[in-house]
Amino acid sequence: MARITVDKACCKGCDICLTVCPKKIFVHSKKRNNYGTNMPDVSGADGCIVCRTCERLCPDGAINVEEEDQT
């Protein structure tokens, strides 16, 4: 399982994460940051395979994916 966070101060709402995620973890949201940008929401993080594609391709470095310990 993974912990996925989106930095609301950095995200510009380009939706690349929605496009590149093979498990479709991200969904459109009505939440906006201080710039008026719609933020992606994480839905079903338990399905994340921790490929980190979203993290690597985010042009603003706004996504952080951490693998949680299964202890």
VENWODA-V135490 format. One record per backbone hydrogen bond with DSSP energy under -0.5 kcal/mol. CO is the residue of the C=O (numbers start at 0). NH is the residue of the N-H. E is the energy in kcal/mol with one decimal. If there is no record, write none. Layout:
# VENWODA-V135490
co->CO nh->NH e->E
co->CO nh->NH e->E
This chain:
# VENWODA-V135490
co->0 nh->67 e->-2.6
co->1 nh->3 e->-0.6
co->2 nh->65 e->-2.4
co->4 nh->6 e->-0.5
co->4 nh->63 e->-2.5
co->5 nh->7 e->-0.8
co->6 nh->9 e->-1.1
co->6 nh->10 e->-2.2
co->14 nh->18 e->-1.4
co->15 nh->19 e->-2.7
co->16 nh->20 e->-1.5
co->20 nh->23 e->-1.0
co->24 nh->42 e->-3.6
co->26 nh->40 e->-2.6
co->30 nh->38 e->-2.6
co->32 nh->35 e->-1.8
co->36 nh->32 e->-1.8
co->40 nh->26 e->-2.3
co->40 nh->42 e->-0.6
co->43 nh->46 e->-2.5
co->44 nh->1 e->-0.8
co->44 nh->47 e->-1.6
co->51 nh->55 e->-2.5
co->52 nh->56 e->-2.4
co->53 nh->57 e->-1.2
co->57 nh->60 e->-1.2
co->61 nh->6 e->-3.5
co->63 nh->4 e->-2.5
co->65 nh->2 e->-3.2
